[in-house]
Each structure stands twice: as C-alpha cells, then as structure tokens.
C-alpha cells in the first residue's frame, strides 16, 4: 500500500504588511507629527524587505519630511511692504516669486511626493532587499 504523503502548503507572504502600509503613510504625512512621524516612516522603510536599496533611497530623499515643507514653502513666500516707499523704491523686502511661478512649483513638488509613493507601492514585493546582498560562496 503506497500512500502519498501530504505536501506542505507553501505559505505566500502578503504583499503589504501593516508596517509597510504605516511606512507608506508616514513618508508623506509624518512631517505633520512633529517630524518624528516622518523619521519613523523612514526607519520602517529601511528595515523592510519589500524594497531595494535604491527604492529606499528614493523614498528617503525625494522631499524629506513629506508634504510639510511644501506647505511651509507656500506660506513663507511673499513680500513684506510697509509704509509709503520713497520715489524710485518699491518699499518691499523679502523673498518674492511671481504668481505664475508659485503654483507650478508647488504642484510639481506635491506630484513628486505622490509619484514616489506610487512607485514604492507598485514595486513592493517580499524579500526584494535580499537581492541587494552579495552572494556568499
């Protein structure tokens, strides 16, 4: 009597674990949590095996601190004008970008955040960081 032994089931790792989802949320939004949230997102990104080293650098360096600096950039830009200027003077000080410049730059910075996030979501796979390791012989 020849009985077939049951084959063990191969376990399939989920594409995203809760820590990976947390990392992907904290990268763009963690700056609003006293910058500690962004740092935690970077730590989770670097300790995950879902992305290669290149993808981890991309997630870290494309606009550090997420969307917070973009919003700060938009709120700090502008002129300060006081009193009546002397003839031939503008009477304004401070950084000034023309109005046509602000919106496209801010839109590009925001788009960069979401493009990197989409890239990380698309490329997340279990054990990808192991491909970066040198092969032991």
CORMO-V606358 format. One record per run of one state. SS is the DSSP state (H for helix, E for strand, C for the rest). FROM is the first residue (numbers start at 1). TO is the last residue. If there is no record, write none. Layout:
BEGIN
ss: (SS	SS)
from: (FROM	FROM)
to: (TO	TO)
END
This chain:
BEGIN
ss: (C	H	C	H	C	H	C	H	C	E	C	E	C	H	C	H	C)
from: (1	18	33	36	48	53	62	68	77	80	82	92	94	99	124	129	133)
to: (17	32	35	47	52	61	67	76	79	81	91	93	98	123	128	132	137)
END
